[in-house]
Amino acid sequence: MKTITQLKKRLAVPQTSWQLCLLAAIGGFASALLVVLFIFTIEGIQLFFLPEKDDYNSISALSRFQLPIMGAVVILLFAWLTGYKYIRSGIPFVLHRLKVANGVMPFRNTVNQFIGSAAALAAGFSVGREGPAVHLGAACSSYIANKLNLPYNAIRSLSACGIAAGIAACFNTPIAAVLFVMEVILREYKVHIFIPVMIAALVGSMTTSHIFGVSHEFGHFTAITLNIDHYLVLALLGMVLGVLAFIFNRNLILVIKHSARFHLVPRILTAALITGSLGYALPYAMGTDLSAINFSLQNSLELQLLLGLLVAKVLMTIFALGLGIPGGVIGPILGIGAIAGTCGSVVASYFIGGNISASDFALMGMAGFMAATLNAPLAALLCVVEMSNQIEIIVPAMIVITSACVFSGQFFGNRSIFILQLEIQGLPYRQPPIEKFLQRIGVIGVMDERITLLRQVDDKTIATALSKQKPQDNVIHQIKRPDETTQFVFYQQSMTDIDAKPTLTKHTLIPLSSQSTLTEAYLLLMKKRTGGVYIYQDNPDEIMGIITFDYISAYLLKGKTN
């Protein structure tokens, strides 16, 4: 018991530790296994009616129309079983839970995410696997941490580790997964979190590489042939991608906003009808990204056909995600970006002499569109570098990414689609700076355990104890109430004048779980700006230590615990 308590105290302090790294590896492995099971579920369902995964062109047009409707029925069935109360899922919901619940995911939301997303992806909806992978990874790691009753700051860190492992397991891109967590999810860079996140991403990538092999699904991209003569065209391509990202984000948010007044059933069925209708005519627009990318890279495709595929893919994605189909947005974003880049290569070939590689421009489109849509330039850059296995892509990709992000943000005010979704859905994701600062440290790691505990004594005994009190000790009076509950009173001596006698004040301590952070303690004490809280493990009648408001004030001023 003492060893476990010491472990929790170590994890409560915002410092790099081997304990947190070990838990990150365990949580990353478990999260990766859950994502692997998720991928096997999708592919297993698809192989019932497709010769190979995502090959929707091989089935009849009528089957392509019916398939999304069947998937919608499955999604609605499980939503109905949970009373439509646990349908929120995906990256925006994870961002929200990180702020309001330290990354702990409700179990029923996780079940709906697994089953609903598997049905959606197998049925050909234009949603991605990474959204469910993020949700499942966060849920798995935070579940392990919560079962161990770890401090909330450690649970939040391990939830971030699970997210990194989930993304790395999905795309086999551990570096991009780390940057995505730090840039998009946590939106801060702290070494004590960065290292465990890196370990979890590495474990997640190694797990799926061992099962599925080390090759990327995007490994078919040829070596790039871009040079300095193409840089002006790439900058123009980035601007076009920035405009496209703004159009995509704005219309997705409009669909979410205006469809919120309707019940989930008509929304899901409408999304199925739109997907089925577009899939009837353009089968390569169905699914997440691979079929659309592979089709767009075929030789001798007319620009009109590519533009039609681009429009269909954008509409499918906007209506699927906007109307509530469970799934991620990054997969479709990569597909849309690749198609847009391929269109750019066709247009560029009319104005530039020599061969223009559609594969090169597809990669540029993926990087620029992802960066502008998510407002995550570094994660987008590392994503295409890892997926293409080409370090030479960095300079041209940076040109496209910077022009896309600057043009989209400067002239259109575009922001991350995740932040826009959180705002339109009314999910809190911001915290005051003080609360965010205090959230990094758990109370069990900094509580004052130097206590002189008095039980059921009179005022004279208390006065005697105070007179004999050591400077570093805290005199606590334990009072048993008539209703059998326990109350702890803290006696504090203070000097108001040098020549005057010490003033004795007493404060009734507020109970606070040992899992809590300094944020919870601050919120309990900020109104009176005095007194303190007492920390308990499992039983509120047993005190482990105290934290006073004076200590929190000193921590805010100094930025350290001692």
N, C-alpha and C positions, 0 to 999 in steps of 0.2 A: 504493500500500500504506500509506504514511504517512497519507494522508487518511482511509482507512478506519479505521485504528487510532485516529485522533483522533476520528472519529465515534463509535466504540464507547466511548471514554473519556467523551465528552460524554453519551452515553445511559446510562452506568453511574451517573451522579450523579443523585440524586433532585431535579431541578430542571426547571422548565418550559423546553422548548427547541423551536425551530422544526423541528429534525430529527425529534424524536419526533412532533410534530404532523403533519409531512409523511408519515411512515410510518403514522400513524393514519389519515390520509385515504386512502392507498393500500390499506392493509389493510381499511378500512371499505368501500371501493368493491368490492374483490375479494370480500369476505364478502357484500355485498349482491347481487352478481351470482350467487353460489352459491345464496343463498336464493331469488332469482328463478327460477333453474333448478329448484330444489326445488318451488316453487309451480307452475311450468308443468308439471312432471312429474305432480304430483297432479291438477291440473285436466285434463291431457291424458288420464290414465287414466280419470278419472271420465266424461269426455265420450264414452267408448266405450260406456257403458251407461246414462248419465243424460242427460236433455235439457238440464239445466244443473247446475252444481256443487252438491253437497250436497242435491239434490232426490231423496232416497230414497223419498219418498212416491209418486213417479211409476212405480216398478217394482213388480212383484207381491210379495205376501207371501213366497212361496217363494224368490224371488230375494233378498229381504232376508235371509232365513235362510241362504242359501248363500254370499252375498257375503263375510261375515267369515271363513268357513271357507276360501274361496279365498285371501283375504288372508293368513290364518295359514300356509297352505302355502308361499306366497312368502317370508314372514318366516323360516320354519324352513329353507327351502332355502338361503338365504344364510347363516343361522347355521351350518348343517351344513358349508357350503363353507369356513368359517373355523374349523371344529373347536369351535364353541360357546365359544371363548375370548375373543371380542371383541364380546360382546353388551351390555355395559354402555354406557349412553348417557344423554343428557338432562342436565338442569341439575344434579342431584346428582353425577353423574360429573364434570361440568365443575368443580364446586366442589372435588371431591377432587383432580383433576389440577392445579388452580391451587395447591394446597398442597404436593403431593408432586412435581410435575413442572413447576412454573412455567407451567402452562397448555398445555403441549405435548400434543396428542391423538394417540394411536396411529392410524395410517392405516386399519387394518382396522376399528377401532371407528367411524371416520367413514364408511366405506363402508356398514357395517351400518346406521348411523344414517340415512343418506340413503335407501337402498333400502328398509329395513324400515319406516321411518316413512312413506315415500311409499305403500307398500303398505297400511299400517294406516289412514292417513287416507283413501285412496281407497276402501277396503273398508268404511268406515262405523264404525270403532272410535271410541269416545268418548275421543280423545286430542287434544292440541293441536299446532299447528305451531310454537309458540314454543320448545319444548324442542329439537327438531331444529335450529331456527334458531340457538339459543344454541350448541349443539354445533358446527354447521357454521361459524358465525362465528368461534368460538374456534379451531377447527382451521385455518381458512384463514389468519387473521392470524398465528397462532403458527407456521404452516408457513413463511410468508414470513420472519418474524423469525429462525427457526431456520436457514433456508438462508443467511441473511446472517451467521450466527454472532454474533448480537448478545448482549450480556450477559443473563443470566437475568432480572434485574429488568426489563429492557426488554421481553423476551419476555412476561413476565407482564402488563405494562402493555398491550402490543399485543393480547394475548389478550382482555383486558377490553374493549379498543376493538372487537374483532371481535364480541364478545357484544352490545355496544350497537348496533352496525351491524345485526346479525342481528335483534334485537328491533324496532328502528326500521323495518327493511325489512318485517317481518312485519305490524305493526300501523299503520305510518305515524304513530308516536307518539315522536318523538325525545326529548322532555323526559322522558317516563315511562321510556324506555329508559335514559337517563343515571341517573335516580334508582334504577332497578332494579339497575343494575350497582353503584352505590355502596352501596345499602342492603342488597341481598340477596347479591350475588356477592362483592364486595370487603369489605363491611361496615366501611368506613372512608372518610373524606373527606380527600383530599390534592389540593392544587391542581395539582401537577405531573402527576397522573393524571387529574384531573377535566376539564381542558381538552382533552387528546387524546381522551378518551372522548366529550366533547361534539362534537368535530369528526367523529369516526367515526359517531356517531348521526346527525348532520346529513347527512353524505354518504350513509349508508344510506337515510335517508328520502327524500332528493332523487333517489336512483337509482330506487327503486321508484315514486316519484311520477311520474317521467318515463315509466316503462314502463306502469304501471297507472292513472295519473291521480291527482289530489290528493284525491279523495273517500275517505272512510272507509267500510268495510263497515258501520259502525254509524252512519252519517250520517243514517239515517232517523228517529232519535229527534227528537221534536218539542220545541219550546221548553218548558222546565219551568214549571210553574204552582204549585210549592210555595211556601208562605209560613210565617209564624211559627205559624199555627194547626196546622200539620202536624208541628212539631218534636217534640212528645211522642210521636206515633205513630212518627216516624222513629227516635227513641231506642229504643223498644220493638222496632222492626224490627231494629235493630242487635243487640240482645240475642239475639233469635231467630237471627239470622245467626251470632252468636258460638257459640251452642250447636250449630248445624248444622255450622259449621266444625270444632268439636271432634269431633263424630260422624264427619264425613268423614275427618279426619286419623287418628283412632284406628283406624277400621275399615280404612283403606288400609294402615296399618302392620301390623295384625293379618294381613291377607291376605298381605302380603309375608313376614312372619315365618313363618307356617304353611305357605306354599307353597314355601319355600326348600328343603325336604327332597326335593321332587319334581324330576324332570328337566324341562328346558325344553319338550320336545315335549308332554307332557300338559298343562302349564300354558298354553301358547299355544292349544292346541286347546280347552281348557275355556273360556278367555276368548272364543274365537270362538263357541262354542256358546251361551254366556250372552248375548253381544251379538246373535247371530242370533235367539235366542228372544225377547228383549225387542224387537228391531227388527221382528220378525214382527207383534207386536201394536201397537207404538208407533213408527212410522217416524221421527217427528220427534225422537226421542231419539238417533237415530244421528248420527254425524258429530261435529264439534268443538263448535260453538256457534251458528252462524247459524240453522240450521233450527229448533232449539229456541227460540231467542229470537224469531224471526219468528212462530212458531206461538203462543207464549205471549202475544204482544202483539195477537193477533186479538181482535176484539170479541166479547162475549157468551159467553166460554168459562166453563164450569162449574168451580167450585172443585175438585170431585172429579177432573175431567180434568187440571187443572193439577197437583194433588198427585200423581196417577198418573205424569204426565210427569216431575215432580221426582224421585220415587222411582226411576223407571226410569233417569233420567240419572245419578243418584248411583251406583246399582248398576253400571251400564255402566262408568262411569269408575273406580270402585274396583277392579272385577275386571280391567278391561283393564290398568291401570297396575300393580296389585298382582301380577298373574300374568306380567308381563314384556313386554307389548306395547310396542314402542318408540314414544315420543311424549311430548308435554308435558302439563302439568297445568293451565296457566293458561287455555287455551282452554275446556276443560270447566268450569273454575271460574267463568268469566264466564257461561257458559250456565246453570249451576246457580244462580248468584246472581241472574240475570235472572228465571228462573222463580220462585225463592223470593220475589223482590221483587214479581212480578206476583201471586202468591198473597197477599202482604201487602196489595196494593191492593184485592183482592176482599174480604178480611176487614175492612179499614179502612173500606170503603164502607158496611158495615153499622152503623158506630158514628159516622161523621163525616158531617155534612150536606154537600151539594154534590158536584160531580164529583171523583172521584179518578182521576188519570191513571195508567194502567198503565205507560206509558212512563217516567214519572218514577220510579215505585217500582222498575221494572226496573233503571234506572241506579243507584239507591241500593243495590239488592241486589247488583249487580255490584261496586260499590265496597266495601261492607261485607264480603262473603264473601271477596273476593280479599285484603283487608287482614288479616282474621282467619286465613285459611288459610295465607298466606305470611308472616305477621307483618311485613308491609311496608306500613304505612299511607300513607306519602308517595307511594310508587310507585303504589299503588292509586288515590289521589286524583288524581294527574296523569294516570293512564291514562284514567279516565272523563271527565276534563275535555277531554283531547285527542280522544278518540273521539267525544264528543258535540258538540264545538266550542261549548261553552257555559260561559262563565266564571261564570255565575250559579249553577252547580251546586255551587260550592265549599263554601258554608256548610252546606247540608243534607247534602252528602256527608261533611263533617267530623263532623257529629253522628252519622251512622250508623257511620262508621269508628271513631270513638273509643269509642262504646258497644259495638261488636262486639269490638274488640280488648281493651278493659278487661274486659268480661264473660267473654270466652273465656279470657283469660290469668289473670285473678284467681281465678275460681271453678272453672275446669276445668284450669288449668295447661297450656293449649294452647300449642304452639310451632310454628315454621315447619315446614311439611311437608317441605321440603328437608333441614333438619337432622335431622328424625326419620328420613327415608329413609337418610341417611348413617350414622346410628347403628345402625339395625337391620341394615344391610348390611355393617357393620364397615369402612367406608371412612374413613380418617383425614381430618379436616378442621380440626383445631385445631393450633395451634403455641404453644410457650412464648413469652411476651412478648419475651424476648431475641432469639430466632430471628426472630420476626416483625419486630422493629425492624431487625435487621441485614440482612434480606432486601431492604430498599429500595435498597441500594447495591451496585454491582458492583465486584469487586476491581480490574478494569482501570482504573477511574476514580480509585482512591486508592492504588494500589501505589507503593512507593518505588523509583524508577528510578535513584537515585544509587548506583551499584555500582562497586566496584573488583574486577574479575574476575581471579583468578589461576588459571593452568592448570598442573597437574602440577609443583608446586614443593615444596621442602622446608620444614621448620619455621622455619629461619633466614630464608628469604625471606618467609615469612608474617609473622614477627615484625618484620622490617624494614618491610614494607608497613603493618603496624598502627602502627608508630611514626611513619610519615609520613602516616597517615590523616587526612583532613580530618574535622572534627566531624560533617559531614552525610553522609559517605560510609559505605557498607557494604562490608566486605571479604568477598568470597565466593570460596571455593576450589572450583574445578571438578575433580572426580576422575573419571577414566575407570575403570570397573570391568572385571574380567576378562571379564565376560559382555557387554561392549560397551555397557552402559548407563551413564548419566551420573548422578553424585551431586553435589549442591551443598551445601557446608558453610558456615555463617554464623558468623563470629567476632565476639563481642560483649565489649566491655570494660565493667566495672562497678566502682564504688567502694563497698566495704563499710565503709570507715573513712576519715576525712579524711586521716589521716597515713599510711595504708597505701598500698601500690602497687595499681594497678588489677588486678582479677581478670579473667583471660581465660577465657571459656567459649565452647564451640563447639556448634552445633546443626546437625544434618542437616535441611535444609529438605525439606518435603513438597511434591511437585508438585501444582499446582492449575490447572485450565483457566481461561483468561482470560474465559470466559463466566460463571464462578461468581460468587456473591455473598459478602458477608462472613459469611453464615450458614454456608456450607460451610467457610470458613476457620476460623471459631470452633469448629465441630464437630470438626475435625481436631486442634485445639490445646487444647481445653478440658480434656482429661484430664491432661496434663502442666502446662498453664497457663504454658507457656514456649515458646521457640523461634519458628518461623515457617514460612511456606509461600513457595514461589517460583511465580511466574505464568509460564505459557508459552502461546503462541498455537496453533500446530499441532504443533510438535515438542517433546516433553518434554526434549530435550537442549539446548534454547535458552531461556535465561532472559530474561524481560522486566522483571521487578521482583520485589520481595519485600513481604510483609506480616507483621509480627511480632505476637505475642500482646499485647505491650505497647501496640501501636498500637490493636488492637481494644478493649482495656480502656479506653484513653483516649477512644476514640470512644463507648463505652457511658457513660462518665462525663460527657462534654461534650455528646454528642448532635450533634456536627458533625465534619467531617473535618480541620479545621485550627484 
